[in-house]
Amino acid sequence: MELGIREQAILALERRSFPGPGAKERAIREELDLSPVRYYQLLNALLDDERALAHDPVTINRLRRLRETRRTER
């Protein structure tokens, strides 16, 4: 089973870079029609989804490393 269109769009957005503060949140609202809070909830769930890892291993592994670093810093 493959990722849905929304999940693929979330990963595509995570691969992009943004020019300044607020640009990513604006893109989340405008392009995905999600609140940033909901976006990050969905993204966090994707990090544990093996389908997401198969779809985009570079992005998923990078985000997993960031998440783990933040957890150990707490």
KEKE-3310 file (N, C-alpha, C; in steps of 0.2 Angstrom, whole numbers, plus 5000, padded with zeros to 4 digits):
npx = (5004:5003:5008:4996:4989:4989:4999:5010:5011:5014:5027:5034:5033:5042:5054:5057:5066:5064:5062:5061:5056:5040:5037:5036:5025:5015:5015:5011:4997:4992:4995:4992:4981:4980:4981:4996:4999:4991:4998:5011:5007:5003:5014:5023:5018:5020:5033:5035:5030:5032:5029:5031:5045:5049:5045:5051:5066:5077:5072:5064:5073:5082:5073:5069:5082:5083:5072:5075:5087:5082:5074:5083:5089:5081)
npy = (4994:5011:5028:5041:5055:5067:5064:5062:5075:5082:5076:5081:5095:5095:5093:5105:5121:5136:5154:5162:5167:5161:5158:5144:5140:5148:5142:5129:5132:5137:5129:5116:5117:5115:5117:5123:5116:5104:5099:5096:5086:5076:5074:5069:5057:5051:5049:5037:5028:5015:5015:5028:5029:5020:5027:5040:5039:5047:5060:5055:5048:5059:5068:5059:5058:5072:5073:5063:5069:5081:5075:5069:5080:5086)
npz = (5000:4996:5000:5003:4994:5001:5011:5003:4999:5010:5013:5002:5004:5015:5010:5004:5005:5014:5013:5024:5041:5045:5032:5029:5037:5031:5018:5022:5026:5015:5004:5008:5015:5029:5047:5055:5067:5065:5054:5058:5067:5059:5051:5061:5063:5051:5051:5058:5050:5039:5026:5022:5024:5014:5003:5003:5008:5012:5016:5027:5036:5039:5046:5056:5063:5067:5076:5086:5091:5096:5106:5115:5119:5129)
capx = (5000:5007:5005:4990:4991:4991:5005:5016:5012:5018:5034:5036:5034:5047:5060:5059:5068:5060:5066:5062:5051:5033:5036:5034:5018:5011:5014:5006:4990:4989:4995:4989:4974:4980:4985:5003:4999:4989:5003:5016:5005:5003:5021:5026:5015:5023:5040:5035:5026:5036:5027:5034:5052:5050:5043:5056:5070:5082:5069:5062:5079:5084:5068:5070:5088:5081:5067:5079:5091:5077:5071:5089:5091:5076)
capy = (5000:5017:5034:5045:5061:5072:5062:5063:5082:5083:5075:5086:5101:5095:5093:5111:5126:5142:5159:5166:5165:5161:5156:5137:5140:5150:5137:5124:5134:5139:5123:5109:5118:5113:5122:5120:5111:5097:5097:5093:5080:5071:5073:5065:5050:5049:5047:5030:5024:5012:5017:5034:5027:5017:5032:5045:5037:5052:5064:5052:5047:5066:5070:5055:5060:5078:5071:5060:5074:5085:5071:5068:5087:5087)
capz = (5000:4995:5004:5000:4991:5007:5014:4999:4999:5017:5012:4997:5008:5020:5006:5002:5010:5014:5014:5030:5046:5043:5025:5029:5040:5026:5013:5025:5026:5008:4999:5011:5019:5036:5052:5056:5072:5062:5049:5062:5070:5053:5049:5066:5062:5045:5053:5061:5045:5035:5019:5021:5023:5007:4998:5003:5014:5014:5020:5033:5040:5041:5051:5062:5067:5071:5081:5091:5094:5101:5112:5119:5122:5134)
cpx = (5004:5004:5000:4993:4993:4998:5011:5017:5016:5025:5038:5038:5040:5054:5062:5062:5064:5064:5067:5056:5044:5032:5033:5027:5013:5010:5010:4999:4988:4990:4992:4982:4974:4983:4992:5003:4997:4994:5008:5014:5005:5010:5025:5024:5018:5030:5040:5031:5031:5035:5031:5042:5053:5049:5049:5061:5075:5078:5067:5067:5082:5079:5068:5076:5086:5077:5071:5084:5087:5075:5077:5091:5086:5078)
cpy = (5006:5023:5038:5051:5066:5070:5063:5071:5085:5082:5079:5093:5101:5095:5100:5115:5132:5148:5163:5164:5166:5159:5148:5137:5142:5145:5131:5126:5134:5133:5117:5111:5115:5118:5119:5115:5104:5095:5093:5086:5074:5069:5068:5058:5047:5046:5040:5026:5021:5013:5023:5033:5024:5022:5038:5044:5043:5057:5061:5051:5054:5068:5066:5057:5067:5077:5068:5065:5078:5081:5070:5075:5089:5085)
cpz = (5000:4999:5000:4997:4996:5010:5010:4998:5005:5016:5007:5000:5012:5016:5004:5007:5009:5016:5020:5035:5044:5036:5025:5032:5035:5021:5016:5024:5019:5003:5001:5014:5026:5041:5053:5062:5069:5057:5053:5066:5065:5051:5054:5065:5056:5047:5056:5056:5040:5027:5017:5020:5016:5002:4997:5009:5016:5018:5027:5038:5043:5047:5057:5066:5070:5077:5087:5094:5098:5107:5117:5123:5128:5140)
residu = (MET:GLU:LEU:GLY:ILE:ARG:GLU:GLN:ALA:ILE:LEU:ALA:LEU:GLU:ARG:ARG:SER:PHE:PRO:GLY:PRO:GLY:ALA:LYS:GLU:ARG:ALA:ILE:ARG:GLU:GLU:LEU:ASP:LEU:SER:PRO:VAL:ARG:TYR:TYR:GLN:LEU:LEU:ASN:ALA:LEU:LEU:ASP:ASP:GLU:ARG:ALA:LEU:ALA:HIS:ASP:PRO:VAL:THR:ILE:ASN:ARG:LEU:ARG:ARG:LEU:ARG:GLU:THR:ARG:ARG:THR:GLU:ARG)
# end
